[in-house]
Each structure stands twice: as C-alpha cells, then as structure tokens.
Amino acid sequence: MVNTAHSSNKHPANFSQASDNDLSSKPQIIKYVLNQLHFRTNANTIVPYLKAKPEISTGHHRFSLNSIINLPNILTLPLNDSIILLSLLNCSIPILDETSKARFLTYLTPKYTGKQPQTLIYATIDKIRIHLQTTKVIEPQLTSLNRAVDNYESFGFFSQVDWCLDHWGTAEDIEGVTESTFDLPTTRIEFQTISTPPIIALQLLANTFPSVLFTLQYRLLTENVLNEVQFYPFPPFGY
C-alpha cells in the first residue's frame, strides 16, 4: 500500500549509466526521474537482493528491477511504432500522485489513450496487419506483429512495454545509479528511471521485506521539489 506526500528539494545526483536497452522508440523526449529509496534497516540483505543477476542484460549491475520481479524473455521484442501502439492500448497508468500522473500522460500523449477493451485492441491489430500487408514493408515488421499478438493471446501482454508498466510502474529497467549509495553500510540508494518511478516494483519489494519501512522520494532531474511515497506491505491473503 502506498501513501503519497510532498517533501523538500534535493540537488541532482551523479549517475553512472546503464547500457542502452528496451524502449528504442520514445513517444516523447526522454525525461529522467531521480529516485531516492530510503530504508533504515536490512541494508545488508536489501542491497544484494537488488543486484542484477548474471543472466540479466537490462538495468544496472548494482540494481535491476528484474531482481524484484522478472520480465519474461519471450515478451522482449524489437520495438517499432505498431508494437508500441498496441502495448500502450493494453496498459493502465501506474499508481502515481496527480503531478506525476499528469507528467506521465504528457510523456505518452498523443499515443496513450488509456487501457482499451479487447474489441478495440483486436480491431487495431486488424488495421495494422492490413496496412502492413498492403504497403511495402520489410518482413520483420510482420513477424514482430505476429509475435506481439501471440504474446497478448498467451500472456496478456504484447511486449516489454505494457508488461513493465503493469509490473514495475515504469516502461524500462533502471537507467543509472549513484554507485556510492549502494556501498554498505547505507540507508538509501539513488537511481534513475525514465518518465515515472518504479512504484509498483517497490511495493513488491516492501512485501518481500515486511519489517522494513521504505520511503521513496523522486522528481524529474529538471525539477526541485520531491514527491514522497511510503510503502507498507500488503497483508497476506485471508487477513
């Protein structure tokens, strides 16, 4: 369960960048979010838990959201306008404060219109397929479309884009970190994401460490005022 509030401003951090990955065709100009995750206890367990696994190629080696919940490899596709459009038709806005929600919509507009019913999604698939078949397109675009549709019918997601927004709250893995904040002992870590903070993934992290109070402060790198979120673990089923 997340509670949102506002806090004071902080100065930008220096980041080491992760490798280029995932969303290759940005709907708008990239906007980076500075995230500061605070926790007073259990750093010796939490920091190693967040470290990227050897087989994971996304994120940063000090922190990958895949360590919290893993993106299925089969959903990772080469992205083009058609795949992104279908993915955005299939995702909801992450749980955000009103300021961040407005920024998220600005980032995705005009391609994002909210999660759409299956009837409209399948109608859009038909339109895209007809368009690709009646124009001179390279075969990989049709192959990617077919793979995306297979993903949707088998797993409920077209690509990494809608899955990541649904499971992480952000469209990509960690973009960069402030390395020194991951050195033990520590009571906070700093990292970068694109467009939105990974609120959904961090809620899952809070569920994994129910005795720890996690507080996230975040802002665009171009802003001064931080938004604040506190995470409380969801009670077990049946309570």
Summary of the structure (lengths in Angstrom):
residues: 239
radius of gyration: 18.5
end to end distance: 14.7
largest distance: 60.4
contacts: 742
relative contact order: 0.27
helix: 38%
strand: 18%
